[in-house]
């Protein structure tokens, strides 16, 4: 709702900006994860798990969803 002093409108604008920033950060995070998981990056899946705080299964799912197969040397 609009408030005469414009505070509500300002808060809604802040909220929308925060949502857009979060969405942009999520896209950037996903791109970085995919790049790290890409064969030849030299980064083990375990390091991605540790860096992100995501479970190993979640990282595997991201890799699988983006056509990245399991690492042969990852333990």
Secondary structure per residue as TSV (DSSP state, phi and psi in degrees):
chain	resnum	aa	ss	phi	psi
A	1	X	-	360.0	149.0
A	2	X	-	-84.0	139.1
A	3	X	-	-114.7	142.0
A	4	X	T	-51.1	-33.3
A	5	X	T	-86.0	-1.3
A	6	X	S	80.5	2.7
A	7	X	H	-63.1	-44.4
A	8	X	H	-62.1	-43.9
A	9	X	H	-61.0	-42.4
A	10	X	H	-62.9	-42.3
A	11	X	H	-65.3	-38.9
A	12	X	H	-65.0	-40.9
A	13	X	H	-63.1	-40.4
A	14	X	H	-63.5	-42.1
A	15	X	H	-62.3	-46.7
A	16	X	H	-61.5	-40.9
A	17	X	H	-64.5	-39.6
A	18	X	H	-65.8	-40.7
A	19	X	H	-63.1	-44.7
A	20	X	H	-63.2	-39.5
A	21	X	H	-65.4	-41.1
A	22	X	H	-63.6	-43.8
A	23	X	H	-62.9	-40.8
A	24	X	H	-65.4	-41.2
A	25	X	H	-65.1	-39.5
A	26	X	H	-63.6	-40.7
A	27	X	H	-63.7	-43.5
A	28	X	H	-65.0	-40.4
A	29	X	H	-63.0	-45.6
A	30	X	H	-61.4	-43.2
A	31	X	H	-61.3	-41.0
A	32	X	H	-67.2	-39.5
A	33	X	H	-62.8	-47.1
A	34	X	H	-60.9	-44.1
A	35	X	H	-60.8	-42.1
A	36	X	H	-67.5	-33.3
A	37	X	H	-82.8	-14.1
A	38	X	S	-64.5	132.0
A	39	X	T	-53.1	138.6
A	40	X	T	94.6	-7.8
A	41	X	S	-72.3	-23.3
A	42	X	-	81.8	5.3
A	43	X	-	-106.1	126.7
A	44	X	-	-79.4	151.2
A	45	X	H	-56.1	-37.8
A	46	X	H	-58.0	-40.0
A	47	X	H	-66.0	-36.3
A	48	X	H	-67.0	-41.9
A	49	X	H	-59.4	-47.5
A	50	X	H	-65.1	-39.7
A	51	X	H	-70.3	-34.1
A	52	X	H	-94.8	-26.6
A	53	X	-	83.1	0.4
A	54	X	-	-78.9	156.2
A	55	X	-	-69.0	157.4
A	56	X	H	-60.3	-38.7
A	57	X	H	-64.9	-38.7
A	58	X	H	-63.5	-42.8
A	59	X	H	-65.2	-40.3
A	60	X	H	-61.5	-40.5
A	61	X	H	-63.8	-42.5
A	62	X	H	-59.9	-46.5
A	63	X	H	-59.9	-48.6
A	64	X	H	-61.1	-44.0
A	65	X	H	-64.0	-20.5
A	66	X	T	-111.3	20.1
A	67	X	T	72.6	21.9
A	68	X	-	-101.2	117.2
A	69	X	-	-76.2	170.8
A	70	X	-	-65.1	144.1
A	71	X	-	-71.8	138.1
A	72	X	S	-72.6	-31.0
A	73	X	S	-103.5	-1.5
A	74	X	-	-73.7	129.8
A	75	X	-	-126.6	360.0
